[in-house]
Amino acid sequence: PYICDQLAMARLPRASFALMLSLLPLTATLIGVIVLRQVPSLTDCLGIALVVVGVAMHKPAQE
């Protein structure tokens, strides 16, 4: 998995890679719900949503 991260980091723009990384908690939560039948709290869901929205809204500085 770390090799895939390094390859993606080398090929993707920084914003796309950051968004991809911010989706990891969402992916882990979905796997937990499906495989382990865990129920995330409202706080968990709000935290994941805030991180994804924050990274998606970020605009890099113009050079």
mmCIF file of the N, C-alpha and C atoms, coordinates in Angstrom:
data_MODEL
# 
_entry.id   MODEL 
# 
loop_
_atom_site.group_PDB 
_atom_site.id 
_atom_site.type_symbol 
_atom_site.label_atom_id 
_atom_site.label_alt_id 
_atom_site.label_comp_id 
_atom_site.label_asym_id 
_atom_site.label_entity_id 
_atom_site.label_seq_id 
_atom_site.pdbx_PDB_ins_code 
_atom_site.Cartn_x 
_atom_site.Cartn_y 
_atom_site.Cartn_z 
_atom_site.occupancy 
_atom_site.B_iso_or_equiv 
_atom_site.pdbx_formal_charge 
_atom_site.auth_seq_id 
_atom_site.auth_comp_id 
_atom_site.auth_asym_id 
_atom_site.auth_atom_id 
_atom_site.pdbx_PDB_model_num 
ATOM 1   N N  . PRO A 1 1  ? 0.819   -1.212 0.000   1.00 0.00 ? 1  PRO A N  1 
ATOM 2   C CA . PRO A 1 1  ? 0.000   0.000  0.000   1.00 0.00 ? 1  PRO A CA 1 
ATOM 3   C C  . PRO A 1 1  ? 0.861   1.274  0.000   1.00 0.00 ? 1  PRO A C  1 
ATOM 4   N N  . TYR A 1 2  ? 1.992   1.250  0.699   1.00 0.00 ? 2  TYR A N  1 
ATOM 5   C CA . TYR A 1 2  ? 2.820   2.456  0.763   1.00 0.00 ? 2  TYR A CA 1 
ATOM 6   C C  . TYR A 1 2  ? 3.487   2.733  -0.573  1.00 0.00 ? 2  TYR A C  1 
ATOM 7   N N  . ILE A 1 3  ? 3.793   1.696  -1.313  1.00 0.00 ? 3  ILE A N  1 
ATOM 8   C CA . ILE A 1 3  ? 4.372   1.889  -2.645  1.00 0.00 ? 3  ILE A CA 1 
ATOM 9   C C  . ILE A 1 3  ? 3.347   2.560  -3.550  1.00 0.00 ? 3  ILE A C  1 
ATOM 10  N N  . CYS A 1 4  ? 2.099   2.146  -3.447  1.00 0.00 ? 4  CYS A N  1 
ATOM 11  C CA . CYS A 1 4  ? 1.037   2.775  -4.244  1.00 0.00 ? 4  CYS A CA 1 
ATOM 12  C C  . CYS A 1 4  ? 0.889   4.247  -3.878  1.00 0.00 ? 4  CYS A C  1 
ATOM 13  N N  . ASP A 1 5  ? 0.975   4.564  -2.590  1.00 0.00 ? 5  ASP A N  1 
ATOM 14  C CA . ASP A 1 5  ? 0.925   5.967  -2.160  1.00 0.00 ? 5  ASP A CA 1 
ATOM 15  C C  . ASP A 1 5  ? 2.058   6.766  -2.776  1.00 0.00 ? 5  ASP A C  1 
ATOM 16  N N  . GLN A 1 6  ? 3.250   6.219  -2.756  1.00 0.00 ? 6  GLN A N  1 
ATOM 17  C CA . GLN A 1 6  ? 4.405   6.935  -3.297  1.00 0.00 ? 6  GLN A CA 1 
ATOM 18  C C  . GLN A 1 6  ? 4.282   7.130  -4.808  1.00 0.00 ? 6  GLN A C  1 
ATOM 19  N N  . LEU A 1 7  ? 3.807   6.118  -5.503  1.00 0.00 ? 7  LEU A N  1 
ATOM 20  C CA . LEU A 1 7  ? 3.613   6.244  -6.947  1.00 0.00 ? 7  LEU A CA 1 
ATOM 21  C C  . LEU A 1 7  ? 2.540   7.280  -7.274  1.00 0.00 ? 7  LEU A C  1 
ATOM 22  N N  . ALA A 1 8  ? 1.453   7.261  -6.522  1.00 0.00 ? 8  ALA A N  1 
ATOM 23  C CA . ALA A 1 8  ? 0.388   8.245  -6.750  1.00 0.00 ? 8  ALA A CA 1 
ATOM 24  C C  . ALA A 1 8  ? 0.876   9.650  -6.437  1.00 0.00 ? 8  ALA A C  1 
ATOM 25  N N  . MET A 1 9  ? 1.649   9.801  -5.363  1.00 0.00 ? 9  MET A N  1 
ATOM 26  C CA . MET A 1 9  ? 2.156   11.120 -4.984  1.00 0.00 ? 9  MET A CA 1 
ATOM 27  C C  . MET A 1 9  ? 3.069   11.680 -6.072  1.00 0.00 ? 9  MET A C  1 
ATOM 28  N N  . ALA A 1 10 ? 3.817   10.825 -6.720  1.00 0.00 ? 10 ALA A N  1 
ATOM 29  C CA . ALA A 1 10 ? 4.730   11.286 -7.768  1.00 0.00 ? 10 ALA A CA 1 
ATOM 30  C C  . ALA A 1 10 ? 3.987   11.688 -9.041  1.00 0.00 ? 10 ALA A C  1 
ATOM 31  N N  . ARG A 1 11 ? 2.801   11.120 -9.258  1.00 0.00 ? 11 ARG A N  1 
ATOM 32  C CA . ARG A 1 11 ? 2.105   11.340 -10.524 1.00 0.00 ? 11 ARG A CA 1 
ATOM 33  C C  . ARG A 1 11 ? 0.928   12.311 -10.439 1.00 0.00 ? 11 ARG A C  1 
ATOM 34  N N  . LEU A 1 12 ? 0.316   12.439 -9.280  1.00 0.00 ? 12 LEU A N  1 
ATOM 35  C CA . LEU A 1 12 ? -0.880  13.272 -9.145  1.00 0.00 ? 12 LEU A CA 1 
ATOM 36  C C  . LEU A 1 12 ? -0.532  14.679 -8.671  1.00 0.00 ? 12 LEU A C  1 
ATOM 37  N N  . PRO A 1 13 ? -1.377  15.646 -9.001  1.00 0.00 ? 13 PRO A N  1 
ATOM 38  C CA . PRO A 1 13 ? -1.208  16.976 -8.403  1.00 0.00 ? 13 PRO A CA 1 
ATOM 39  C C  . PRO A 1 13 ? -1.404  16.892 -6.884  1.00 0.00 ? 13 PRO A C  1 
ATOM 40  N N  . ARG A 1 14 ? -0.807  17.828 -6.168  1.00 0.00 ? 14 ARG A N  1 
ATOM 41  C CA . ARG A 1 14 ? -0.880  17.791 -4.695  1.00 0.00 ? 14 ARG A CA 1 
ATOM 42  C C  . ARG A 1 14 ? -2.313  17.786 -4.187  1.00 0.00 ? 14 ARG A C  1 
ATOM 43  N N  . ALA A 1 15 ? -3.184  18.611 -4.786  1.00 0.00 ? 15 ALA A N  1 
ATOM 44  C CA . ALA A 1 15 ? -4.570  18.692 -4.316  1.00 0.00 ? 15 ALA A CA 1 
ATOM 45  C C  . ALA A 1 15 ? -5.300  17.362 -4.508  1.00 0.00 ? 15 ALA A C  1 
ATOM 46  N N  . SER A 1 16 ? -5.063  16.709 -5.623  1.00 0.00 ? 16 SER A N  1 
ATOM 47  C CA . SER A 1 16 ? -5.716  15.416 -5.875  1.00 0.00 ? 16 SER A CA 1 
ATOM 48  C C  . SER A 1 16 ? -5.219  14.354 -4.903  1.00 0.00 ? 16 SER A C  1 
ATOM 49  N N  . PHE A 1 17 ? -3.920  14.355 -4.647  1.00 0.00 ? 17 PHE A N  1 
ATOM 50  C CA . PHE A 1 17 ? -3.361  13.380 -3.716  1.00 0.00 ? 17 PHE A CA 1 
ATOM 51  C C  . PHE A 1 17 ? -3.877  13.634 -2.298  1.00 0.00 ? 17 PHE A C  1 
ATOM 52  N N  . ALA A 1 18 ? -3.972  14.900 -1.898  1.00 0.00 ? 18 ALA A N  1 
ATOM 53  C CA . ALA A 1 18 ? -4.490  15.225 -0.565  1.00 0.00 ? 18 ALA A CA 1 
ATOM 54  C C  . ALA A 1 18 ? -5.945  14.799 -0.429  1.00 0.00 ? 18 ALA A C  1 
ATOM 55  N N  . LEU A 1 19 ? -6.727  15.002 -1.471  1.00 0.00 ? 19 LEU A N  1 
ATOM 56  C CA . LEU A 1 19 ? -8.122  14.569 -1.431  1.00 0.00 ? 19 LEU A CA 1 
ATOM 57  C C  . LEU A 1 19 ? -8.202  13.049 -1.327  1.00 0.00 ? 19 LEU A C  1 
ATOM 58  N N  . MET A 1 20 ? -7.361  12.355 -2.077  1.00 0.00 ? 20 MET A N  1 
ATOM 59  C CA . MET A 1 20 ? -7.330  10.896 -2.011  1.00 0.00 ? 20 MET A CA 1 
ATOM 60  C C  . MET A 1 20 ? -6.985  10.430 -0.591  1.00 0.00 ? 20 MET A C  1 
ATOM 61  N N  . LEU A 1 21 ? -5.988  11.068 0.023   1.00 0.00 ? 21 LEU A N  1 
ATOM 62  C CA . LEU A 1 21 ? -5.614  10.686 1.390   1.00 0.00 ? 21 LEU A CA 1 
ATOM 63  C C  . LEU A 1 21 ? -6.722  11.009 2.387   1.00 0.00 ? 21 LEU A C  1 
ATOM 64  N N  . SER A 1 22 ? -7.439  12.106 2.154   1.00 0.00 ? 22 SER A N  1 
ATOM 65  C CA . SER A 1 22 ? -8.511  12.462 3.083   1.00 0.00 ? 22 SER A CA 1 
ATOM 66  C C  . SER A 1 22 ? -9.670  11.479 3.000   1.00 0.00 ? 22 SER A C  1 
ATOM 67  N N  . LEU A 1 23 ? -9.754  10.727 1.921   1.00 0.00 ? 23 LEU A N  1 
ATOM 68  C CA . LEU A 1 23 ? -10.815 9.730  1.790   1.00 0.00 ? 23 LEU A CA 1 
ATOM 69  C C  . LEU A 1 23 ? -10.490 8.419  2.504   1.00 0.00 ? 23 LEU A C  1 
ATOM 70  N N  . LEU A 1 24 ? -9.274  8.260  2.982   1.00 0.00 ? 24 LEU A N  1 
ATOM 71  C CA . LEU A 1 24 ? -8.907  7.020  3.677   1.00 0.00 ? 24 LEU A CA 1 
ATOM 72  C C  . LEU A 1 24 ? -9.753  6.765  4.933   1.00 0.00 ? 24 LEU A C  1 
ATOM 73  N N  . PRO A 1 25 ? -10.016 7.771  5.788   1.00 0.00 ? 25 PRO A N  1 
ATOM 74  C CA . PRO A 1 25 ? -10.892 7.496  6.934   1.00 0.00 ? 25 PRO A CA 1 
ATOM 75  C C  . PRO A 1 25 ? -12.304 7.084  6.508   1.00 0.00 ? 25 PRO A C  1 
ATOM 76  N N  . LEU A 1 26 ? -12.799 7.687  5.434   1.00 0.00 ? 26 LEU A N  1 
ATOM 77  C CA . LEU A 1 26 ? -14.116 7.303  4.921   1.00 0.00 ? 26 LEU A CA 1 
ATOM 78  C C  . LEU A 1 26 ? -14.104 5.855  4.456   1.00 0.00 ? 26 LEU A C  1 
ATOM 79  N N  . THR A 1 27 ? -13.073 5.472  3.738   1.00 0.00 ? 27 THR A N  1 
ATOM 80  C CA . THR A 1 27 ? -12.948 4.097  3.259   1.00 0.00 ? 27 THR A CA 1 
ATOM 81  C C  . THR A 1 27 ? -12.861 3.120  4.432   1.00 0.00 ? 27 THR A C  1 
ATOM 82  N N  . ALA A 1 28 ? -12.065 3.463  5.425   1.00 0.00 ? 28 ALA A N  1 
ATOM 83  C CA . ALA A 1 28 ? -11.935 2.596  6.602   1.00 0.00 ? 28 ALA A CA 1 
ATOM 84  C C  . ALA A 1 28 ? -13.264 2.478  7.345   1.00 0.00 ? 28 ALA A C  1 
ATOM 85  N N  . THR A 1 29 ? -13.999 3.577  7.423   1.00 0.00 ? 29 THR A N  1 
ATOM 86  C CA . THR A 1 29 ? -15.305 3.547  8.087   1.00 0.00 ? 29 THR A CA 1 
ATOM 87  C C  . THR A 1 29 ? -16.281 2.658  7.327   1.00 0.00 ? 29 THR A C  1 
ATOM 88  N N  . LEU A 1 30 ? -16.299 2.792  6.003   1.00 0.00 ? 30 LEU A N  1 
ATOM 89  C CA . LEU A 1 30 ? -17.195 1.954  5.199   1.00 0.00 ? 30 LEU A CA 1 
ATOM 90  C C  . LEU A 1 30 ? -16.849 0.474  5.329   1.00 0.00 ? 30 LEU A C  1 
ATOM 91  N N  . ILE A 1 31 ? -15.571 0.162  5.345   1.00 0.00 ? 31 ILE A N  1 
ATOM 92  C CA . ILE A 1 31 ? -15.161 -1.234 5.527   1.00 0.00 ? 31 ILE A CA 1 
ATOM 93  C C  . ILE A 1 31 ? -15.575 -1.726 6.913   1.00 0.00 ? 31 ILE A C  1 
ATOM 94  N N  . GLY A 1 32 ? -15.429 -0.872 7.924   1.00 0.00 ? 32 GLY A N  1 
ATOM 95  C CA . GLY A 1 32 ? -15.851 -1.240 9.271   1.00 0.00 ? 32 GLY A CA 1 
ATOM 96  C C  . GLY A 1 32 ? -17.344 -1.509 9.360   1.00 0.00 ? 32 GLY A C  1 
ATOM 97  N N  . VAL A 1 33 ? -18.129 -0.693 8.655   1.00 0.00 ? 33 VAL A N  1 
ATOM 98  C CA . VAL A 1 33 ? -19.581 -0.881 8.658   1.00 0.00 ? 33 VAL A CA 1 
ATOM 99  C C  . VAL A 1 33 ? -19.951 -2.185 7.958   1.00 0.00 ? 33 VAL A C  1 
ATOM 100 N N  . ILE A 1 34 ? -19.342 -2.422 6.801   1.00 0.00 ? 34 ILE A N  1 
ATOM 101 C CA . ILE A 1 34 ? -19.711 -3.595 5.996   1.00 0.00 ? 34 ILE A CA 1 
ATOM 102 C C  . ILE A 1 34 ? -19.158 -4.892 6.586   1.00 0.00 ? 34 ILE A C  1 
ATOM 103 N N  . VAL A 1 35 ? -17.873 -4.898 6.920   1.00 0.00 ? 35 VAL A N  1 
ATOM 104 C CA . VAL A 1 35 ? -17.225 -6.141 7.349   1.00 0.00 ? 35 VAL A CA 1 
ATOM 105 C C  . VAL A 1 35 ? -17.440 -6.411 8.835   1.00 0.00 ? 35 VAL A C  1 
ATOM 106 N N  . LEU A 1 36 ? -17.253 -5.389 9.660   1.00 0.00 ? 36 LEU A N  1 
ATOM 107 C CA . LEU A 1 36 ? -17.297 -5.590 11.109  1.00 0.00 ? 36 LEU A CA 1 
ATOM 108 C C  . LEU A 1 36 ? -18.629 -5.202 11.745  1.00 0.00 ? 36 LEU A C  1 
ATOM 109 N N  . ARG A 1 37 ? -19.531 -4.658 10.923  1.00 0.00 ? 37 ARG A N  1 
ATOM 110 C CA . ARG A 1 37 ? -20.848 -4.210 11.399  1.00 0.00 ? 37 ARG A CA 1 
ATOM 111 C C  . ARG A 1 37 ? -20.743 -3.173 12.505  1.00 0.00 ? 37 ARG A C  1 
ATOM 112 N N  . GLN A 1 38 ? -19.743 -2.309 12.378  1.00 0.00 ? 38 GLN A N  1 
ATOM 113 C CA . GLN A 1 38 ? -19.593 -1.204 13.319  1.00 0.00 ? 38 GLN A CA 1 
ATOM 114 C C  . GLN A 1 38 ? -20.520 -0.070 12.893  1.00 0.00 ? 38 GLN A C  1 
ATOM 115 N N  . VAL A 1 39 ? -20.996 0.678  13.865  1.00 0.00 ? 39 VAL A N  1 
ATOM 116 C CA . VAL A 1 39 ? -21.853 1.821  13.571  1.00 0.00 ? 39 VAL A CA 1 
ATOM 117 C C  . VAL A 1 39 ? -21.099 3.088  13.975  1.00 0.00 ? 39 VAL A C  1 
ATOM 118 N N  . PRO A 1 40 ? -20.720 3.925  12.991  1.00 0.00 ? 40 PRO A N  1 
ATOM 119 C CA . PRO A 1 40 ? -20.005 5.154  13.330  1.00 0.00 ? 40 PRO A CA 1 
ATOM 120 C C  . PRO A 1 40 ? -20.945 6.148  14.005  1.00 0.00 ? 40 PRO A C  1 
ATOM 121 N N  . SER A 1 41 ? -20.385 6.927  14.907  1.00 0.00 ? 41 SER A N  1 
ATOM 122 C CA . SER A 1 41 ? -21.189 7.932  15.596  1.00 0.00 ? 41 SER A CA 1 
ATOM 123 C C  . SER A 1 41 ? -21.402 9.136  14.682  1.00 0.00 ? 41 SER A C  1 
ATOM 124 N N  . LEU A 1 42 ? -22.299 9.997  15.084  1.00 0.00 ? 42 LEU A N  1 
ATOM 125 C CA . LEU A 1 42 ? -22.543 11.226 14.332  1.00 0.00 ? 42 LEU A CA 1 
ATOM 126 C C  . LEU A 1 42 ? -21.276 12.071 14.283  1.00 0.00 ? 42 LEU A C  1 
ATOM 127 N N  . THR A 1 43 ? -20.533 12.094 15.373  1.00 0.00 ? 43 THR A N  1 
ATOM 128 C CA . THR A 1 43 ? -19.274 12.842 15.419  1.00 0.00 ? 43 THR A CA 1 
ATOM 129 C C  . THR A 1 43 ? -18.269 12.287 14.414  1.00 0.00 ? 43 THR A C  1 
ATOM 130 N N  . ASP A 1 44 ? -18.178 10.979 14.304  1.00 0.00 ? 44 ASP A N  1 
ATOM 131 C CA . ASP A 1 44 ? -17.289 10.356 13.312  1.00 0.00 ? 44 ASP A CA 1 
ATOM 132 C C  . ASP A 1 44 ? -17.659 10.799 11.899  1.00 0.00 ? 44 ASP A C  1 
ATOM 133 N N  . CYS A 1 45 ? -18.941 10.725 11.589  1.00 0.00 ? 45 CYS A N  1 
ATOM 134 C CA . CYS A 1 45 ? -19.410 11.093 10.246  1.00 0.00 ? 45 CYS A CA 1 
ATOM 135 C C  . CYS A 1 45 ? -19.173 12.567 9.955   1.00 0.00 ? 45 CYS A C  1 
ATOM 136 N N  . LEU A 1 46 ? -19.434 13.427 10.927  1.00 0.00 ? 46 LEU A N  1 
ATOM 137 C CA . LEU A 1 46 ? -19.199 14.861 10.729  1.00 0.00 ? 46 LEU A CA 1 
ATOM 138 C C  . LEU A 1 46 ? -17.718 15.158 10.546  1.00 0.00 ? 46 LEU A C  1 
ATOM 139 N N  . GLY A 1 47 ? -16.871 14.497 11.301  1.00 0.00 ? 47 GLY A N  1 
ATOM 140 C CA . GLY A 1 47 ? -15.430 14.702 11.167  1.00 0.00 ? 47 GLY A CA 1 
ATOM 141 C C  . GLY A 1 47 ? -14.921 14.306 9.795   1.00 0.00 ? 47 GLY A C  1 
ATOM 142 N N  . ILE A 1 48 ? -15.366 13.172 9.311   1.00 0.00 ? 48 ILE A N  1 
ATOM 143 C CA . ILE A 1 48 ? -14.960 12.723 7.980   1.00 0.00 ? 48 ILE A CA 1 
ATOM 144 C C  . ILE A 1 48 ? -15.446 13.711 6.925   1.00 0.00 ? 48 ILE A C  1 
ATOM 145 N N  . ALA A 1 49 ? -16.691 14.145 7.041   1.00 0.00 ? 49 ALA A N  1 
ATOM 146 C CA . ALA A 1 49 ? -17.248 15.090 6.069   1.00 0.00 ? 49 ALA A CA 1 
ATOM 147 C C  . ALA A 1 49 ? -16.488 16.412 6.080   1.00 0.00 ? 49 ALA A C  1 
ATOM 148 N N  . LEU A 1 50 ? -16.150 16.914 7.254   1.00 0.00 ? 50 LEU A N  1 
ATOM 149 C CA . LEU A 1 50 ? -15.415 18.181 7.343   1.00 0.00 ? 50 LEU A CA 1 
ATOM 150 C C  . LEU A 1 50 ? -14.038 18.090 6.698   1.00 0.00 ? 50 LEU A C  1 
ATOM 151 N N  . VAL A 1 51 ? -13.354 16.996 6.912   1.00 0.00 ? 51 VAL A N  1 
ATOM 152 C CA . VAL A 1 51 ? -12.022 16.836 6.319   1.00 0.00 ? 51 VAL A CA 1 
ATOM 153 C C  . VAL A 1 51 ? -12.115 16.776 4.797   1.00 0.00 ? 51 VAL A C  1 
ATOM 154 N N  . VAL A 1 52 ? -13.039 15.992 4.278   1.00 0.00 ? 52 VAL A N  1 
ATOM 155 C CA . VAL A 1 52 ? -13.177 15.859 2.828   1.00 0.00 ? 52 VAL A CA 1 
ATOM 156 C C  . VAL A 1 52 ? -13.566 17.195 2.197   1.00 0.00 ? 52 VAL A C  1 
ATOM 157 N N  . VAL A 1 53 ? -14.518 17.895 2.788   1.00 0.00 ? 53 VAL A N  1 
ATOM 158 C CA . VAL A 1 53 ? -14.944 19.195 2.251   1.00 0.00 ? 53 VAL A CA 1 
ATOM 159 C C  . VAL A 1 53 ? -13.814 20.211 2.342   1.00 0.00 ? 53 VAL A C  1 
ATOM 160 N N  . GLY A 1 54 ? -13.101 20.227 3.449   1.00 0.00 ? 54 GLY A N  1 
ATOM 161 C CA . GLY A 1 54 ? -11.997 21.172 3.606   1.00 0.00 ? 54 GLY A CA 1 
ATOM 162 C C  . GLY A 1 54 ? -10.906 20.981 2.573   1.00 0.00 ? 54 GLY A C  1 
ATOM 163 N N  . VAL A 1 55 ? -10.537 19.756 2.315   1.00 0.00 ? 55 VAL A N  1 
ATOM 164 C CA . VAL A 1 55 ? -9.502  19.493 1.313   1.00 0.00 ? 55 VAL A CA 1 
ATOM 165 C C  . VAL A 1 55 ? -10.026 19.798 -0.085  1.00 0.00 ? 55 VAL A C  1 
ATOM 166 N N  . ALA A 1 56 ? -11.281 19.467 -0.354  1.00 0.00 ? 56 ALA A N  1 
ATOM 167 C CA . ALA A 1 56 ? -11.853 19.720 -1.678  1.00 0.00 ? 56 ALA A CA 1 
ATOM 168 C C  . ALA A 1 56 ? -11.958 21.218 -1.962  1.00 0.00 ? 56 ALA A C  1 
ATOM 169 N N  . MET A 1 57 ? -12.191 22.029 -0.935  1.00 0.00 ? 57 MET A N  1 
ATOM 170 C CA . MET A 1 57 ? -12.343 23.478 -1.121  1.00 0.00 ? 57 MET A CA 1 
ATOM 171 C C  . MET A 1 57 ? -11.015 24.215 -1.166  1.00 0.00 ? 57 MET A C  1 
ATOM 172 N N  . HIS A 1 58 ? -9.948  23.581 -0.724  1.00 0.00 ? 58 HIS A N  1 
ATOM 173 C CA . HIS A 1 58 ? -8.646  24.244 -0.678  1.00 0.00 ? 58 HIS A CA 1 
ATOM 174 C C  . HIS A 1 58 ? -8.160  24.577 -2.080  1.00 0.00 ? 58 HIS A C  1 
ATOM 175 N N  . LYS A 1 59 ? -7.684  25.799 -2.231  1.00 0.00 ? 59 LYS A N  1 
ATOM 176 C CA . LYS A 1 59 ? -7.109  26.223 -3.512  1.00 0.00 ? 59 LYS A CA 1 
ATOM 177 C C  . LYS A 1 59 ? -5.654  26.575 -3.271  1.00 0.00 ? 59 LYS A C  1 
ATOM 178 N N  . PRO A 1 60 ? -4.741  25.987 -4.036  1.00 0.00 ? 60 PRO A N  1 
ATOM 179 C CA . PRO A 1 60 ? -3.322  26.307 -3.844  1.00 0.00 ? 60 PRO A CA 1 
ATOM 180 C C  . PRO A 1 60 ? -3.025  27.759 -4.212  1.00 0.00 ? 60 PRO A C  1 
ATOM 181 N N  . ALA A 1 61 ? -2.011  28.303 -3.583  1.00 0.00 ? 61 ALA A N  1 
ATOM 182 C CA . ALA A 1 61 ? -1.608  29.687 -3.853  1.00 0.00 ? 61 ALA A CA 1 
ATOM 183 C C  . ALA A 1 61 ? -1.110  29.818 -5.287  1.00 0.00 ? 61 ALA A C  1 
ATOM 184 N N  . GLN A 1 62 ? -1.449  30.926 -5.906  1.00 0.00 ? 62 GLN A N  1 
ATOM 185 C CA . GLN A 1 62 ? -0.987  31.196 -7.270  1.00 0.00 ? 62 GLN A CA 1 
ATOM 186 C C  . GLN A 1 62 ? 0.441   31.705 -7.228  1.00 0.00 ? 62 GLN A C  1 
ATOM 187 N N  . GLU A 1 63 ? 1.261   31.211 -8.128  1.00 0.00 ? 63 GLU A N  1 
ATOM 188 C CA . GLU A 1 63 ? 2.665   31.636 -8.169  1.00 0.00 ? 63 GLU A CA 1 
ATOM 189 C C  . GLU A 1 63 ? 2.880   32.666 -9.240  1.00 0.00 ? 63 GLU A C  1 
# 
